[in-house]
């Protein structure tokens, strides 16, 4: 595992910094998290203004050749290894620039279409992602198929050159704003549950789509439930092949888990919170902060491991699940430690709370988005146990059974 930049990487880092310094300002030394998205909800007008800012920054990166660094050049990328993209992301994180609603688009849909899409699909969808013109949402989870994604029941019936879709999806981020969706459907109930699934590229303006926001414990509605009623999708929008969607699904999930595993640790901010509340010298608090620092360092080193593998041409594998699980442990501890530091004042909300409730919303209530999204902690442990440690598989009584014969 490499910790230091190679001479080539050092030159690249300097180039990244030069671009960023010419187009953006550095973040202040102390970020006012009390004014952040996680502390204060934006008005509709503020959300629209922020969205425009996000798209403008994405467009600026595209125009200067800094968007989609790992994507093929013919689709607006630069064809670089992912470790170069990771270095750029590190440097970009130091600057006051908006990240925007591009995680599902550029981080998940794009790599999946590159790996499994037709030439026509690549030409149609990839460049508008990189420019920020079109965003995507992920229509995977259902009320009865979350952790067991292969249990999905949204139906798909072939009708000439169209596929008619009926069903419900849930926990969909950015559904109302997205131009397109990554949609999983059950296309053959005669096959076992991991087969008979088709991956569709859905135009979210298609008739028959009903989007309803879901209010979270934080008071926001970042997720939605999506109902599909006789939605007609052209056969040309099948990603891969009909009834063979599990391969593209794994590509999407691997990229999602890697993205979730790379979130900022914010250990220094937790230490500053302890100082603010006068408990930084408390031995129990100090021990908890030391554990938080240790887990954050573990996450960082796992990130180095993934980057090192990429620099040597090794594609991501189970490391994405290891990285996501380690980050889930960090999120859990961060939520518990910060609430413990604040004590009874941790029950306050809004303007009455420290930093307008940032820690309550981000660290404590908000942890579940990442701990559940992309596969729960339990799912990641199964993947690691079976694919990394070589442990026996969990008992699966429905393995090999036609989907129509699996009890509801």
Secondary structure as GFF3:
##gff-version 3
##sequence-region A 1 408
A	DSSP	alpha_helix	7	23	.	.	.	ID=ss1
A	DSSP	three_ten_helix	33	35	.	.	.	ID=ss2
A	DSSP	alpha_helix	44	63	.	.	.	ID=ss3
A	DSSP	three_ten_helix	73	75	.	.	.	ID=ss4
A	DSSP	alpha_helix	82	92	.	.	.	ID=ss5
A	DSSP	pi_helix	105	109	.	.	.	ID=ss6
A	DSSP	alpha_helix	110	116	.	.	.	ID=ss7
A	DSSP	alpha_helix	119	131	.	.	.	ID=ss8
A	DSSP	beta_strand	136	139	.	.	.	ID=ss9
A	DSSP	three_ten_helix	149	151	.	.	.	ID=ss10
A	DSSP	beta_strand	155	159	.	.	.	ID=ss11
A	DSSP	beta_strand	162	173	.	.	.	ID=ss12
A	DSSP	beta_strand	180	186	.	.	.	ID=ss13
A	DSSP	beta_strand	197	203	.	.	.	ID=ss14
A	DSSP	beta_strand	209	214	.	.	.	ID=ss15
A	DSSP	beta_strand	223	234	.	.	.	ID=ss16
A	DSSP	three_ten_helix	235	237	.	.	.	ID=ss17
A	DSSP	beta_strand	238	239	.	.	.	ID=ss18
A	DSSP	alpha_helix	246	261	.	.	.	ID=ss19
A	DSSP	alpha_helix	267	276	.	.	.	ID=ss20
A	DSSP	alpha_helix	283	311	.	.	.	ID=ss21
A	DSSP	alpha_helix	319	342	.	.	.	ID=ss22
A	DSSP	three_ten_helix	343	347	.	.	.	ID=ss23
A	DSSP	three_ten_helix	350	352	.	.	.	ID=ss24
A	DSSP	three_ten_helix	354	357	.	.	.	ID=ss25
A	DSSP	alpha_helix	358	359	.	.	.	ID=ss26
A	DSSP	pi_helix	360	365	.	.	.	ID=ss27
A	DSSP	alpha_helix	367	372	.	.	.	ID=ss28
A	DSSP	alpha_helix	377	387	.	.	.	ID=ss29
A	DSSP	three_ten_helix	403	405	.	.	.	ID=ss30
###
